[in-house]
């Protein structure tokens, strides 16, 4: 019996970070034993940190153990933006900074672990994915709270019989207005490249990345990633019942997906050939 191909969403680790889920495609779990159903997630084998250790390290790394309480992120975010607040107190920015420090997997492994060599690179990869998972979770919480807040303001305006433009002025004057919704978590290469390198370090060789994020596909086209149309039996073998939409397939070394033109001495696993299945940009699921 043929082995089932594992398809993994990239770059999103959480369903809330993307649109509609794609049947048959899983989200990578960096070791937190998240609430996703087993068929919707994939945990790489032999992760250096088990679920308990991963959660403990993540709380320490972000410096905001309170992030794990519902609503705490929004409160911390608001406090960080208050007049006179420490600009480095913004939890989302702090996590972005952690990701930047680990970009290219050159950052330090989680403190206290003596791993070196290959073990250290796997540990750093898991650390990157844990931070990315937390950043996505925080951004999703801010978006959800912003949407709920906006709905309450709209209902208040309707009750008062105000026109939308009048309600906008009232909301701004009364401090009811929220900042614009946060950007998509992976709008820039520097935001998804560390996640890609980490995924490729931990995923088994036969795993396939599924991508429909326009910024990623635009980068790959400019970088010369060999994306070719795929359909029919070849597509069904990867994603049965793929549905409408033009699909593209690429098989190339991981470093090509990173935009590197030559091997990376500190990341030899990026020389291995990887498979990507993409849906044409602008036609997200």
C-alpha positions as a Markdown table, in Angstrom:
| # | Residue | x | y | z |
|---|---|---|---|---|
| 1 | Unk | 0.0 | 0.0 | 0.0 |
| 2 | Unk | 1.4 | 3.4 | -1.0 |
| 3 | Unk | 2.4 | 5.7 | 1.8 |
| 4 | Unk | 0.1 | 8.7 | 2.2 |
| 5 | Unk | 1.7 | 12.1 | 1.3 |
| 6 | Unk | 1.6 | 14.6 | 4.1 |
| 7 | Unk | 0.7 | 18.1 | 2.9 |
| 8 | Unk | 1.5 | 21.0 | 5.3 |
| 9 | Unk | 0.3 | 24.6 | 5.1 |
| 10 | Unk | 3.0 | 27.1 | 4.6 |
| 11 | Unk | 3.7 | 29.6 | 6.0 |
| 12 | Unk | 0.6 | 29.6 | 8.3 |
| 13 | Unk | 0.9 | 27.5 | 11.4 |
| 14 | Unk | -2.7 | 28.3 | 12.7 |
| 15 | Unk | -6.0 | 28.1 | 10.8 |
| 16 | Unk | -6.8 | 31.7 | 12.1 |
| 17 | Unk | -3.9 | 33.0 | 10.0 |
| 18 | Unk | -5.4 | 32.1 | 6.7 |
| 19 | Unk | -8.8 | 31.8 | 5.0 |
| 20 | Unk | -10.8 | 28.7 | 4.6 |
| 21 | Unk | -9.1 | 25.4 | 5.4 |
| 22 | Unk | -8.0 | 23.1 | 2.6 |
| 23 | Unk | -9.2 | 19.5 | 3.1 |
| 24 | Unk | -6.3 | 17.1 | 3.2 |
| 25 | Unk | -3.8 | 19.8 | 4.2 |
| 26 | Unk | -2.5 | 20.0 | 7.8 |
| 27 | Unk | -1.0 | 22.6 | 10.0 |
| 28 | Unk | 2.4 | 22.0 | 11.5 |
| 29 | Unk | 2.3 | 21.7 | 15.3 |
| 30 | Unk | 5.6 | 22.8 | 16.7 |
| 31 | Unk | 5.2 | 20.6 | 19.8 |
| 32 | Unk | 2.5 | 22.3 | 21.8 |
| 33 | Unk | -0.2 | 19.7 | 21.3 |
| 34 | Unk | -2.6 | 22.4 | 20.1 |
| 35 | Unk | -6.3 | 22.0 | 20.1 |
| 36 | Unk | -6.5 | 21.1 | 16.4 |
| 37 | Unk | -8.0 | 17.7 | 15.6 |
| 38 | Unk | -5.4 | 15.1 | 14.9 |
| 39 | Unk | -6.2 | 14.9 | 11.2 |
| 40 | Unk | -5.8 | 18.7 | 10.9 |
| 41 | Unk | -2.3 | 18.9 | 12.4 |
| 42 | Unk | 1.1 | 17.3 | 11.9 |
| 43 | Unk | 3.7 | 17.1 | 14.6 |
| 44 | Unk | 7.2 | 16.4 | 13.3 |
| 45 | Unk | 8.7 | 13.2 | 14.8 |
| 46 | Unk | 11.3 | 13.3 | 17.5 |
| 47 | Unk | 11.0 | 17.0 | 18.4 |
| 48 | Unk | 13.7 | 18.1 | 20.9 |
| 49 | Unk | 11.2 | 19.6 | 23.3 |
| 50 | Unk | 8.1 | 17.8 | 24.4 |
| 51 | Unk | 4.8 | 19.6 | 24.9 |
| 52 | Unk | 5.4 | 20.6 | 28.5 |
| 53 | Unk | 9.0 | 21.8 | 27.9 |
| 54 | Unk | 7.9 | 23.6 | 24.7 |
| 55 | Unk | 5.2 | 25.6 | 26.5 |
| 56 | Unk | 7.5 | 26.4 | 29.4 |
| 57 | Unk | 10.3 | 27.6 | 27.1 |
| 58 | Unk | 7.9 | 29.7 | 25.0 |
| 59 | Unk | 6.5 | 31.5 | 28.1 |
| 60 | Unk | 10.1 | 32.3 | 29.2 |
| 61 | Unk | 11.2 | 33.3 | 25.7 |
| 62 | Unk | 8.4 | 35.8 | 25.1 |
| 63 | Unk | 8.7 | 37.1 | 28.7 |
| 64 | Unk | 4.9 | 37.3 | 28.8 |
| 65 | Unk | 3.5 | 34.3 | 30.6 |
| 66 | Unk | 0.2 | 36.2 | 30.8 |
| 67 | Unk | -0.2 | 35.9 | 27.1 |
| 68 | Unk | -1.7 | 32.5 | 27.7 |
| 69 | Unk | -4.7 | 34.1 | 29.5 |
| 70 | Unk | -7.7 | 35.1 | 27.2 |
| 71 | Unk | -7.7 | 38.8 | 26.5 |
| 72 | Unk | -4.3 | 39.5 | 28.1 |
| 73 | Unk | -2.6 | 40.2 | 24.8 |
| 74 | Unk | -4.9 | 43.0 | 23.9 |
| 75 | Unk | -4.5 | 44.5 | 27.4 |
| 76 | Unk | -0.7 | 44.3 | 27.1 |
| 77 | Unk | -0.8 | 45.8 | 23.6 |
| 78 | Unk | -2.9 | 48.7 | 24.8 |
| 79 | Unk | -0.6 | 49.4 | 27.7 |
| 80 | Unk | 2.4 | 49.3 | 25.5 |
| 81 | Unk | 1.0 | 52.0 | 23.3 |
| 82 | Unk | 0.0 | 54.3 | 26.1 |
| 83 | Unk | 1.8 | 57.6 | 26.4 |
| 84 | Unk | 5.2 | 57.2 | 28.0 |
| 85 | Unk | 5.1 | 53.4 | 27.7 |
| 86 | Unk | 8.2 | 51.4 | 27.0 |
| 87 | Unk | 8.2 | 50.8 | 23.2 |
| 88 | Unk | 9.8 | 47.5 | 23.7 |
| 89 | Unk | 6.9 | 46.4 | 25.9 |
| 90 | Unk | 4.7 | 45.5 | 22.9 |
| 91 | Unk | 4.4 | 41.7 | 23.1 |
| 92 | Unk | 3.9 | 41.2 | 19.3 |
| 93 | Unk | 7.0 | 43.3 | 18.5 |
| 94 | Unk | 8.9 | 41.4 | 21.1 |
| 95 | Unk | 8.1 | 38.1 | 19.4 |
| 96 | Unk | 8.9 | 39.6 | 15.9 |
| 97 | Unk | 12.3 | 40.6 | 17.4 |
| 98 | Unk | 12.8 | 37.1 | 18.7 |
| 99 | Unk | 12.1 | 35.8 | 15.2 |
| 100 | Unk | 14.5 | 38.3 | 13.6 |
| 101 | Unk | 17.2 | 37.3 | 16.1 |
| 102 | Unk | 16.8 | 33.7 | 15.0 |
| 103 | Unk | 16.6 | 34.4 | 11.3 |
| 104 | Unk | 18.5 | 31.9 | 9.2 |
| 105 | Unk | 18.6 | 29.6 | 12.3 |
| 106 | Unk | 21.7 | 31.5 | 13.4 |
| 107 | Unk | 20.3 | 32.4 | 16.8 |
| 108 | Unk | 20.8 | 30.8 | 20.2 |
| 109 | Unk | 19.1 | 27.6 | 21.1 |
| 110 | Unk | 16.7 | 27.7 | 24.1 |
| 111 | Unk | 18.7 | 28.5 | 27.2 |
| 112 | Unk | 19.9 | 25.6 | 29.3 |
| 113 | Unk | 20.0 | 23.0 | 26.6 |
| 114 | Unk | 23.5 | 21.5 | 26.0 |
| 115 | Unk | 22.6 | 20.3 | 22.5 |
| 116 | Unk | 25.2 | 20.9 | 19.8 |
| 117 | Unk | 25.5 | 20.2 | 16.1 |
| 118 | Unk | 22.5 | 18.6 | 14.4 |
| 119 | Unk | 20.6 | 18.4 | 17.7 |
| 120 | Unk | 21.1 | 22.1 | 18.2 |
| 121 | Unk | 19.9 | 23.0 | 14.7 |
| 122 | Unk | 16.7 | 21.0 | 15.4 |
| 123 | Unk | 16.3 | 22.7 | 18.7 |
| 124 | Unk | 16.7 | 26.1 | 17.1 |
| 125 | Unk | 14.2 | 25.2 | 14.4 |
| 126 | Unk | 11.6 | 24.2 | 17.0 |
| 127 | Unk | 12.2 | 27.4 | 18.8 |
| 128 | Unk | 11.6 | 29.5 | 15.6 |
| 129 | Unk | 8.3 | 27.6 | 15.0 |
| 130 | Unk | 7.2 | 28.1 | 18.6 |
| 131 | Unk | 7.8 | 31.8 | 18.4 |
| 132 | Unk | 6.0 | 32.0 | 15.0 |
| 133 | Unk | 3.1 | 30.0 | 16.5 |
| 134 | Unk | 2.8 | 32.5 | 19.4 |
| 135 | Unk | 3.1 | 35.5 | 17.1 |
| 136 | Unk | 0.3 | 34.2 | 14.9 |
| 137 | Unk | -1.9 | 33.5 | 17.9 |
| 138 | Unk | -1.4 | 37.0 | 19.3 |
| 139 | Unk | -2.2 | 38.6 | 15.9 |
| 140 | Unk | -5.3 | 36.5 | 15.6 |
| 141 | Unk | -6.5 | 37.5 | 19.0 |
| 142 | Unk | -6.0 | 41.1 | 18.3 |
| 143 | Unk | -8.0 | 40.8 | 15.0 |
| 144 | Unk | -10.8 | 38.9 | 16.8 |
| 145 | Unk | -11.1 | 41.4 | 19.5 |
| 146 | Unk | -11.0 | 44.3 | 17.1 |
| 147 | Unk | -13.8 | 42.7 | 15.0 |
| 148 | Unk | -15.9 | 42.3 | 18.2 |
| 149 | Unk | -15.2 | 45.8 | 19.2 |
| 150 | Unk | -16.1 | 47.2 | 15.8 |
| 151 | Unk | -19.4 | 45.2 | 15.8 |
| 152 | Unk | -20.3 | 46.7 | 19.2 |
| 153 | Unk | -19.6 | 50.3 | 18.0 |
| 154 | Unk | -21.7 | 49.7 | 14.9 |
| 155 | Unk | -24.6 | 48.4 | 17.0 |
| 156 | Unk | -24.3 | 51.5 | 19.3 |
| 157 | Unk | -24.5 | 53.8 | 16.2 |
| 158 | Unk | -27.6 | 52.0 | 14.9 |
| 159 | Unk | -29.3 | 52.3 | 18.3 |
| 160 | Unk | -28.6 | 56.0 | 18.4 |
| 161 | Unk | -29.7 | 56.4 | 14.8 |
| 162 | Unk | -26.3 | 57.8 | 13.7 |
| 163 | Unk | -24.9 | 57.8 | 10.2 |
| 164 | Unk | -21.6 | 55.8 | 9.8 |
| 165 | Unk | -19.5 | 58.9 | 9.3 |
| 166 | Unk | -21.0 | 60.5 | 12.5 |
| 167 | Unk | -20.3 | 57.3 | 14.4 |
| 168 | Unk | -16.7 | 57.3 | 13.3 |
| 169 | Unk | -16.2 | 60.9 | 14.6 |
| 170 | Unk | -17.9 | 60.0 | 17.9 |
| 171 | Unk | -15.8 | 56.8 | 18.3 |
| 172 | Unk | -12.6 | 58.7 | 17.7 |
| 173 | Unk | -13.5 | 61.5 | 20.1 |
| 174 | Unk | -14.6 | 59.1 | 22.8 |
| 175 | Unk | -11.5 | 56.8 | 22.5 |
| 176 | Unk | -13.6 | 54.0 | 21.1 |
| 177 | Unk | -11.7 | 53.7 | 17.8 |
| 178 | Unk | -9.2 | 50.9 | 17.4 |
| 179 | Unk | -6.0 | 50.9 | 15.4 |
| 180 | Unk | -6.1 | 49.4 | 12.0 |
| 181 | Unk | -6.1 | 45.6 | 11.9 |
| 182 | Unk | -2.6 | 44.1 | 12.1 |
| 183 | Unk | -0.9 | 43.1 | 8.9 |
| 184 | Unk | -1.0 | 39.5 | 7.7 |
| 185 | Unk | 1.6 | 37.6 | 9.6 |
| 186 | Unk | 3.8 | 36.7 | 6.6 |
| 187 | Unk | 3.6 | 39.8 | 4.3 |
| 188 | Unk | 7.4 | 40.1 | 4.0 |
| 189 | Unk | 10.1 | 37.5 | 3.1 |
| 190 | Unk | 11.9 | 38.2 | 6.4 |
| 191 | Unk | 8.8 | 37.0 | 8.2 |
| 192 | Unk | 8.4 | 33.7 | 6.5 |
| 193 | Unk | 11.9 | 32.7 | 5.5 |
| 194 | Unk | 12.9 | 31.7 | 9.1 |
| 195 | Unk | 9.7 | 29.7 | 9.3 |
| 196 | Unk | 10.5 | 27.9 | 6.0 |
| 197 | Unk | 14.0 | 27.0 | 7.1 |
| 198 | Unk | 12.8 | 25.7 | 10.4 |
| 199 | Unk | 10.0 | 23.7 | 8.8 |
| 200 | Unk | 12.4 | 22.1 | 6.3 |
| 201 | Unk | 14.7 | 21.2 | 9.2 |
| 202 | Unk | 12.0 | 19.2 | 11.0 |
| 203 | Unk | 9.7 | 17.9 | 8.3 |
| 204 | Unk | 10.3 | 14.4 | 6.8 |
| 205 | Unk | 11.7 | 14.5 | 3.3 |
| 206 | Unk | 8.5 | 13.3 | 1.7 |
| 207 | Unk | 6.3 | 16.1 | 3.2 |
| 208 | Unk | 4.9 | 18.6 | 0.7 |
| 209 | Unk | 4.4 | 22.3 | 1.4 |
| 210 | Unk | 1.0 | 23.7 | 0.3 |
| 211 | Unk | 1.1 | 27.4 | -0.4 |
| 212 | Unk | -1.5 | 29.9 | -1.6 |
| 213 | Unk | 0.0 | 33.1 | 0.0 |
| 214 | Unk | 0.5 | 35.6 | -2.7 |
| 215 | Unk | 3.6 | 37.3 | -1.1 |
| 216 | Unk | 5.4 | 33.9 | -1.0 |
| 217 | Unk | 4.5 | 33.0 | -4.5 |
| 218 | Unk | 5.5 | 36.4 | -5.8 |
| 219 | Unk | 8.9 | 36.1 | -4.2 |
| 220 | Unk | 9.4 | 32.6 | -5.6 |
| 221 | Unk | 8.6 | 33.7 | -9.1 |
| 222 | Unk | 11.2 | 36.5 | -8.8 |
| 223 | Unk | 13.7 | 34.1 | -7.3 |
| 224 | Unk | 13.3 | 31.7 | -10.2 |
| 225 | Unk | 11.6 | 28.8 | -8.3 |
| 226 | Unk | 10.6 | 26.3 | -11.1 |
| 227 | Unk | 6.8 | 26.4 | -10.6 |
| 228 | Unk | 5.0 | 24.4 | -13.3 |
| 229 | Unk | 1.3 | 23.7 | -13.8 |
| 230 | Unk | 0.0 | 20.4 | -12.4 |
| 231 | Unk | -3.3 | 18.8 | -13.0 |
| 232 | Unk | -5.1 | 15.5 | -13.6 |
| 233 | Unk | -3.7 | 12.3 | -12.1 |
| 234 | Unk | -0.5 | 14.0 | -10.9 |
| 235 | Unk | -2.5 | 16.5 | -8.9 |
| 236 | Unk | -4.9 | 13.9 | -7.5 |
| 237 | Unk | -1.9 | 11.8 | -6.3 |
| 238 | Unk | -0.9 | 14.8 | -4.1 |
| 239 | Unk | -4.2 | 16.3 | -3.2 |
| 240 | Unk | -7.3 | 14.2 | -4.1 |
| 241 | Unk | -10.3 | 16.4 | -4.8 |
| 242 | Unk | -8.2 | 19.5 | -5.0 |
| 243 | Unk | -11.2 | 21.5 | -6.4 |
| 244 | Unk | -11.1 | 24.5 | -8.6 |
| 245 | Unk | -8.1 | 26.7 | -9.2 |
| 246 | Unk | -4.8 | 26.5 | -11.1 |
| 247 | Unk | -2.2 | 24.5 | -9.2 |
| 248 | Unk | 1.5 | 24.8 | -9.6 |
| 249 | Unk | 4.2 | 22.2 | -8.6 |
| 250 | Unk | 7.9 | 22.8 | -7.8 |
| 251 | Unk | 10.6 | 20.3 | -6.9 |
| 252 | Unk | 13.9 | 22.0 | -5.9 |
| 253 | Unk | 16.4 | 22.3 | -3.1 |
| 254 | Unk | 15.1 | 24.0 | 0.0 |
| 255 | Unk | 17.7 | 26.8 | -0.4 |
| 256 | Unk | 16.1 | 27.7 | -3.7 |
| 257 | Unk | 12.8 | 28.3 | -1.9 |
| 258 | Unk | 14.7 | 30.4 | 0.6 |
| 259 | Unk | 16.0 | 32.6 | -2.3 |
| 260 | Unk | 19.6 | 31.4 | -1.9 |
| 261 | Unk | 21.7 | 30.9 | -5.1 |
| 262 | Unk | 24.3 | 28.6 | -3.5 |
| 263 | Unk | 24.5 | 26.1 | -0.6 |
| 264 | Unk | 24.4 | 27.5 | 2.9 |
| 265 | Unk | 27.2 | 26.1 | 5.0 |
| 266 | Unk | 25.2 | 26.4 | 8.3 |
| 267 | Unk | 22.1 | 24.8 | 6.9 |
| 268 | Unk | 23.1 | 21.7 | 4.8 |
| 269 | Unk | 19.5 | 20.3 | 5.0 |
| 270 | Unk | 18.4 | 23.0 | 2.7 |
| 271 | Unk | 20.3 | 21.3 | -0.1 |
| 272 | Unk | 17.7 | 18.4 | 0.0 |
| 273 | Unk | 15.1 | 18.5 | -2.8 |
| 274 | Unk | 11.6 | 19.5 | -1.5 |
| 275 | Unk | 8.2 | 19.5 | -3.1 |
| 276 | Unk | 5.8 | 22.5 | -3.1 |
| 277 | Unk | 2.2 | 22.4 | -4.3 |
| 278 | Unk | 0.8 | 25.9 | -4.8 |
| 279 | Unk | -2.5 | 27.5 | -5.7 |
| 280 | Unk | -2.2 | 30.4 | -8.0 |
| 281 | Unk | -1.8 | 33.7 | -6.2 |
| 282 | Unk | -5.0 | 35.6 | -5.8 |
| 283 | Unk | -7.1 | 32.5 | -5.7 |
| 284 | Unk | -6.8 | 31.5 | -2.0 |
| 285 | Unk | -9.0 | 28.8 | -0.7 |
